[in-house]
């Protein structure tokens, strides 16, 4: 695929198309990096603004890996600036649950256990695990996104899977079909 950011192709339609193609991935990545739902939309737009500003530095290979790198930095910046402020605001899910306390309780508990298990991972392992297992990027793209050799990415994935199994073992069977016990996908 030719890189659409190049000057002759840079148009409002091209930017819109790229956002529609990768915006969901960036939003999910930001949320998995600990960005609140309330701030994820704004930060997602910021990721695409940075991508637009730095488009000339991107070679066109692995766009999701490149966007993930930007999202990871934006999320880290946001955590640093928010560290001093402890503000809790209810989300729409919280408000819906207040009306009906049994609404999606089981699903929310499973999600919380998964988020807690992910939070316990070392950040480098979490990045590889999220990109490979949840976002289903191939390992070459994952290695590029996290800036490490391919074999190192596989080692981090292995360690992350082991840690996730340990963290989720008390709740086996409750999280549905996860790939943490399976062999790595064939990348050929």
C-alpha angles and dihedrals in degrees: 000000000000113000107258095202092074110116099254090052099040104111137138090257093051093049090047092049092050091048091051090048097048106016095093091051091051092048092050091047092051092050091049088050089059102264112146120243089244092059101032096087094053093045091048089057089048090054091055092046090055089047090053092048093049098037093117089063094054118092096202097248118122101359093184091053090051093047090048091055090053092045092050091053092046091050091049091049090050092050091051094050092044096045093092094045117072105187123156119197123177117249123221088258090055091051092047090050091052089060094044111018092192093056109126091334096149093045092048092049092051091048091049092051091050092048090048091050091049090049090056092058120096106259095246091051092045092053092053093043094049094046095046104033103031104025093033097221116162116256095252089058091045092052090050093047094053095037101238138114117276094248090052090052090053091049091051090049091052092050092046092051091051091049092047091051090052093047094047098038094097087057100041113159094019098089097057123224110355125169095220093105096045129092116261115278115262106259097193 
